């Protein structure tokens, strides 16, 4: 029963429902852009919401085991500040900010509140136990953020390549692949003090070495705003995921350092925040230096995406490939591509050049009399 109460408290938190709303709006905007740019949606389902459940809950279960094993705890004031800042972020900002920024700012404000309440003890809410939360807990939290974000990017980033048409490059349109997903991971934490039990007698509470700790599940926000213009998206996010490991190593060093100099908490967190920002900046700069563009071409038509569960999946095409011929007919536009498909309305034979410049031939059966349902996403012909 108490486990049900704890889980239910997570579902009822406003941040969780606001995350669901923001993801639904993000997904709806993506589908709208896809229909505008390509005539129909590349991914017609709201996969962002599906990932919130499958990936978010899955990562949350692993995090819960780790946190309970190490006795991870956070002060109630930090949790309140963090959720307020998250609500403001989700309401005001067009996209999620760096997830580490929320943690660092919340920690700084918590230390200010702690100092202020220490001077005015009459203002301190009853049932709080500041001294039971060591500063190493905040570095543990940052360590988990780096590990979870790295795993998420390396294993799931770039799987759903939803293109977006941007401004022209030298008279030609270009495409980019934005990442706009974020997760609300259910994070189990211990909250020292008897504030919960004094207000709700039924709340799950543990006694550890004579001190009371309530169990609470809060939403840990993970998100990234990134757009790939000149590389294979999955390779970019896999590389970003691996670059989280050195930051995780620094977080481990900071965690150990807190046992000797806990007063260096904010300095250490800011160093990690700057390091995280530098990694993202370097990734964007590296992408900007690449000579390749997902742009229109004069000789052939550029593949931008493959719709799932369509005949095009069997063609083993990839974003960036250039279709040179279709059914032995040279193609130079979306219209000429579909005209070539009509030469054989039940079969598709393609001659393709991949992003490495290698030529290949691929073929598959298609839906009879419905060439537009083959599932290859191309630049649409410009009107006029």
KOLSEMAR-677399 format. One record per residue: x, y, z of N, C-alpha, C in turn. Coordinates in steps of 0.1 Angstrom, whole numbers, plus 2048, in hexadecimal, padded with zeros to 3 digits. Example, Ala and Ser with C-alpha at 12.3 -4.5 7.8 and 13.67 -1.06 7.14 Angstrom:
BEGIN
8847C784E87B7D384E8847DF84E8807EA8478897F584788180084F
This chain:
BEGIN
8087F480080080080080980D80081380D80881C81880982481A7FC82780F7F682E8107E98258177DF8188137DF80E8197D680D8287D880D82C7E580C83A7E88188427E382483C7E48308427DF8308447D082C8397C982C83A7BA8218447B68158447BD80B84D7BA80E85B7BC81785E7C681B86C7C88238717BC82A8687B583286D7A982887079E81F86879C81586A79180D87779380B87B79F8028867A280A8937A28178937A181F89F7A181C8A879481B8B57958188BD78A8238BD77F82F8BB78383A8BB77A8388AF7708348A477583289876C82889B76181C8A17658128A375C8168AF75281E8B87578228C374E82D8BD7448358B474883E8AD73F8368A673482C89F73882389872E81D8A27248188AD7298128B772081D8BD7178288C071C8338C67148378BC7098398AF70C83D8A67038328A46F88258A46FC81B8A36F281B8AF6E981D8BB6EE81E8C76E582A8C66DC8358C26E18418C06D983F8B66CE8388AB6D28368A16C882C8A66BD8228AD6C18188B26B881E8BC6AE8278C56B482E8CE6AB8378C76A183E8BD6A68468B569C83E8AF6918338A969482A8A368A8258AE6808228BA68681D8C567D8288C96748358CB6798408CE6708428C46658428B76698448AD65F8398AD65482D8AF6588238B064E8248BC6458298C764A82B8D36428378D16398428CB63E84E8CA63684D8BE62B8468B362F8468A76268398A262282E8A96258218A562181A89B62A82289463281C88B63C82788964782388465282C88265E83687765B84287965F84C86E65E84986466984686967584286068083586668582A85F68281D86468581986269382085969A81D8566A88248606B181F8626BE82686B6C78308626CF83B8606C88468576CE84C85D6DA84C86B6DB8528716E684B86D6F383E86C6F38378676FF83A85970283B8516F783E8436F984B8417008558496FC86384870286284D71085A85671485985A72185584F72B84D84672684983A72E85382F72D85882B72186182072086F82372587582E72188283172588283773287984173587984874287783E74E86D83674D86A82D75887582275987A81D74E88581374E8918197558968257518A182B75889E82E76689283276988E83577788F82978088C81D77B88D81178389B80E7878A480F77D8B280D7808B881778A8B38247888B882F7918B382C79F8A68277A18A08257AE8A981B7B68AD8107AF8B58067B68C280C7BB8C98147B28D681A7B68D48237C28CA82C7C18C88367CB8C58307D98BD8257D98B981E7E58C58177EB8CE8127E28DA80B7E78E48147EE8E58207E88EF82A7EE8E88337F98DB8327FB8D483A8048D48498008D184B7F38D18587ED8C58617F48C986D7F88BF8757FE8C08847F98B588B7FA8B48997F68AC8A08008AF8AD8038A78B480C89A8B980688F8BA80E8828BD8088828CB80188A8D480788A8E28018908E17F389B8D97F18A08D77E38968D27DA88F8C87DE8858C27D587A8CC7D18758D47DB86B8DE7D78718E87CE87D8ED7D08838F77C78858F17B988A8E57B888C8DE7AB87F8DD7A38758D97AA8688D77A38628E479E8648EF7A785F8FC7A386690179687490079687C90478B8788FC77E8768EF7808728E67758658EB76F85B8EE77884E8F377385090076B85890977085A91576986191375C86A90A75B87190774F8689017458608F87498578F173F84C8FB73A84890574283E90E73E84391973584E91F73985392B73385C92872786692072987091E71E86B91571386F91870686A9106FB86F9026FB87B8FF7018808F27028868F07108898E471488F8E272189D8E77218A18ED72D8AF8F272E8B88E67328C58E97338CE8DE7378C98D87448C78CA7458C28C47518CB8C775D8D88C975A8E28CB7658E08D976B8DB8E37638D98F07678CE8F07738C48E97718B98E877B8BF8E37888C88D97888CD8D37948D68DD79B8DF8E47938E98ED7998E28F979F8D88FF7988D190B79D8C99077A98C28FB7A98BA8F77B58C38F57C18CF8EF7BF8D88ED7CA8DD8FA7D08E09047C78E59117CB8DA9187D48CD9187CF8C291E7D68C09177E38C290A7E38C09027F08CA9067FA8D69087F68E190D8008DE91B8058D89237FC8D59318018C993080B8BF9278088B49268118B992081E8C291781E8C791182A8CE91B8338D792382C8DE92E8348D493883A8C993B8328C09458378B893F8438B49338428AC92C84C8B492A8598C19288578CA9268628CB93386B8CA93E8648CA94B86B8BD94E8718B294986C8A594B87189E93E8738A293787E89D92988088E92888288893388687993388887293187A87993486F87393286287492485D87C91C86387E90F85E87290686086D9008558628F68578668EB86085D8E686885F8DB8718618CE8698698C586E86A8B88688758B785D87D8C285B8888C28518958BE85889D8B78518AA8B38578B58B684C8BA8C284C8C48C68428D18BE8448D58BC8508E28B78528E48A884E8D98A184C8D98938488DC8918398DC89C8318DF89B8238ED8A18208F689881D90489C81A9058A280C90E8AB80A9108B17FD9148A77F291989B7F691C8917EC91088C7E590488E7EB8F88897E58F58917D88F989E7D78F78A57CB9008A17C090C89D7C39158987B991188A7B490B8827BD9058767B98FA8787AF8F28827B28E78857A88EC88979B8F689179A8FC89678E90388A78790988178E90F87578990586D7828F986B7888EE8637828E986A7758E88777758E487F76A8ED87C75E8FA87C76090387A75590286C7509018627599008547558F385174D8E88567538DB85474C8DA85B73F8DF86873E8DF86F7328E88697278F486472C8FD85E7228F785171D8F18497258EA83C7218DF83F7178D784971A8CB84D7128D08527048DA85A7048DE8606F78E58556EF8ED84D6F58F58436ED8EC8386E88E28346EF8D98296EB8CC82D6E48C88396E58BB83D6DF8BC8496D68C68516D88C785D6D08C985A6C18C18616B98C285F6AA8BA8536A58B384C6AD8AB8416A889F8466A089A8516A488E85769D89386469689786268989D86E68289187567B88C87F68288188767D88789467788889566A88E8A16648868AE66488D8B96638868C666388D8CE6588858D565088A8DD64588E8EB64B89A8EF64889F8FC64D8A29056418A89116448AB91B63A8B491562F8B491C6248BC9176188CB91961A8D39106158E19116158E69126078EB91E6038EF9205F58E491E5EB8D99225EE8CD9215E58C69145E68CA90B5EF8C48FE5F08BF8FC5FE8B48F56008AF8F260D8B78E76148B88E86218BF8DF6298B68D96348B98CD6398B28C76438BA8C564F8B48C565B8BB8C26688B38B86708B98B267A8B28A86828B28AD6918A88B36958A78B86A38A48AD6AD8AA8AF6B98A78A66C489F8AF6CE8938AB6D188B8B46DA8848AB6E588989F6E78838976F288989A6FF88189670A88689771787E88D71F88488972B87E87F73387B88474187287F74886F88175687187475D87D87176288186476887C86477687485A77A87085978887C85579188085F79988C85D7A288885B7B088C8507B688A84D7C48948547CD89085B7D78998617E08938607EE89C8617F889986180689987080A88F87481288D88281688E88182689988782B89B88683A89188F84188E88B84D88489285687788B85686E89185F86188B86185689485C85989D85284F8A684C84489F84684789483E83C88D83783488584183A87E84A83287685482A87F85D82F88B86082789486981B89986281B89A85580F89F84D80789384880D88884480587D83F80B87084680486B85080886085880B85385080485284480584683C81184683381985183382485282A82F84882D83584182384083882684C83F82C85183A83885C84083F86583584487383784287D82E84788483485388882C85C89183186789F82B8658A98348638B68308608BF83686B8C582E8738CE83387E8C783E8878BB83C88A8B38458928AD85188B8AF85287E8A985D87789F85986D89586186B88985E86288C86385488985A84B88A85E83C87D85A83587786382E86B86082687085D81886985481186C8508048638597FA86985F7F08628677E78688647D985F8647CF8638637C18608707BA86B8767B586A8837AE86E8827A086988A79786D88A78987B89078688488878189188E77E89189076F89389D76B8918A175D89F89F75589E89774A8A98967418A589B7348AD8A372D8A98A87208B58AE7198B38AF70C8BE8B57048B88BB6F78BD8C76F48B98CE6E88C48CF6DF8C38C86D48CF8C76CA8C98C46BC8D08CA6B28CC8C86A48D88C469C8D88B96958E38B468D8E08B867E8EA8BF6788E98C366B8F28BC6618FE8B76669088B365C90E8A566090789E66890C89166C90188766D90487A66F8FA8706728F58716808E88746838E48776908E786D69A8E68606978E88566A18F78566A590085869C90E85969F9118656A990A8706A690C87C6AF9088796BD8FD8736BF8F88716CD8FF8666D490485C6CC90C8526D29198586D791F8616CF92B8676D49298706E091E8776E091A8806EB9188776F891286C6F691086370191D85E70892685B6FF93385770493B86270C93886F70793F87A70D93987D71B92E87771F92987972C93187173793986773294085F73C94C86774395486F73C95D87774395788174D94B88674A94488F75494088776093B87A75D93887176894486F77195086D76B95C86B77395F87777B95D88377695F88F77E95589078994988C78793F88C79294388279D94987779994D86D7A49588747AC96187B7A696C8827AD96688C7B695C8947B195689E7B994E8987C594888C7C39418857CD94B8827D995687D7D59608797E09668867E69678917DE96D89D7E49638A37EE9568A17ED94D8A77F694F8A280595589680695789181496289981B96A8A08139758A78199728B681996C8BB80E96A8CA80D95B8CC8089518C98119438CB80C9408D98089488E380D9458F18099488F47FB94E8EB7F39518ED7E59468E87DC93A8E57E292F8DF7DA92B8E77CE9288F47CF9248FC7C492F8FD7B993B8FF7BE9469017B49478F47AC9478E87B29488DC7AB93C8DA7A19308DD7A59248DC79C9258E579092A8F179392B8FB7889368F677E9418F078394B8EB77A9458E077193D8D77779378CC76F92D8D27659268DD76991C8E37609238E975492E8F07579368F674C93C8EB7439418E07499468D574093B8CF73892F8CE73D9248C97359218D272A9208DF72D91D8E97229288E97179358E771B9408E771193E8DB70893A8D070D9398C470592E8C66FB9238CC6FE9188CE6F591D8D96EB9248E36EF9298ED6E69338E76DC93C8DF6E19458D96D893E8D06CD9348C96D292C8C06C99258C86BE91F8D46C29198DC6B89248E26AE92F8E66B493A8EC6AB93F8E26A29418D56A69468CB69E93C8C869292F8C86959258C668B9268D16809288DE6859288E967C9348E967393F8E267794B8E266E94B8D76649418CE6649418C365A93D8C864C9438C364293F8C86349328C362F92D8B86359208B26309148BA63490A8BA62B8FD8C062E8F28B662A8E78B66328DB8AF62D8D38B96248D98BB6188D48C660F8CE8BF6028C78C75FB8C38C35EE8CF8C15E58CE8B85DB8D88B65D18D38B75C38DC8BA5BA8D88BB5AC8D78AE5A58E08A55A88E08975A28DA88D5AC8CD88B5AB8C68825B48BD8895BE8B88815C78B08865D28B58815DF8B588A5E98BA8875F68B08805FF8B38756058AB86E60F8AC87561C8A18796228A188062F89D87763B89486D63888F86464288885863C88684E64487E84364087384164986684164485B83F64D85A83065185882E65E85782066384C81865D84D80B65D84380265883E80564A84880864184580B63384F80262B84C80061E8557F86168647FE61586580B61887381161787C80C62287680662D87F8006378887F56318827ED62888A7E26228947E76198947F361589E7F860B8AC7FB6128AC7FC61F8B87FE6278BE80C6238B68166218BA82361F8BD82A62C8C583562C8C883D6388C784C6348C385463E8C386363C8D08676368D086F62C8DC8746268DF86D6188DA8616168DC85A60A8D68625FE8DC8605F28D78675E68D285D5DC8C585D5D98BF8545CF8C385A5C18CA8525B98CE8575AC8C58525A18C08465A28B78405998AC8385A08A183859A89583059F88F82959388F81B59388A81358889181757B89F81857C8A781B5708A482956A89E83257289A83F56D8A28495768AA8535708B085D5798A686657F8A986958C89F8725948A787E5998A08895998A689659D89D89E5A78918985AA88789F5B287E8955B88768995C186B8905C786188C5BC85E8955B48548925A985A8885A086688A59B86C88059286E8725988708725A68728665AD86585E5AC8598645AF84D85D5AF84885A5A184C86259784985E58985185258585D85058A86584458785F83858E85A83A59A85382F5A184782959A84083259383482E58C83782657F84482557B84881D57084680E57484780B5818457FD58583E7FF5938307FF59382980359F8297F95AA8307ED5A98307E45B383F7E15B88487E75B28567E55B585F7F15B48697F25BD8727FD5BD8807F95BC8877FE5B28967FA5B189D8085B18A78095BA8AE8165BC8BD8145BB8C381F5B58D18205B58D482C5BE8DD82A5C88DE8335D38ED8365D68F08435DA8FD8465DF8FC84A5ED9038435F690284660490B85160890B85561591286161A92186061892685361793485161693885260792E8535FE9318545F09318465E992E83C5F092D82E5EA92082C5E39208255D79148225D090F8155D49018145D48FB8075D78EE8065D08E97FA5CE8DC7F75C88D37F05D28C77F45D38BE7EE5DC8B07ED5D68A87E45DA89A7E25D48917DC5DE8847DE5DB87A7D85E486C7D95DD8637D15E18557D25DC84E7DE5E38457E45DC83D7F05E282F7ED5E18277F65E88187F45E88137F75D980C7EE5D48077EF5C77FE7FB5C58028035BB7FA80F5B87FB81A5C280481A5CB8058245D68148285D881A82D5CD8298305CF82C83A5DA8238435DD82584D5E78268475F582283B5F782383460482F82C60583982E5FD8458265FE84D82960B84C83661085183961D85E84061D86384561187084C61086C85B61187386261B87087061D87B87861687688160D87F88960487C8986068848A06018818AE5FF8758B05F686B8B75FA85F8B95F18638C35E785D8C25DB85F8CB5D08598D95D48618E45D285C8F15D58528F55CB8478FB5D083D9005C884190D5C183C90F5B683F91B5AE84C91B5A8
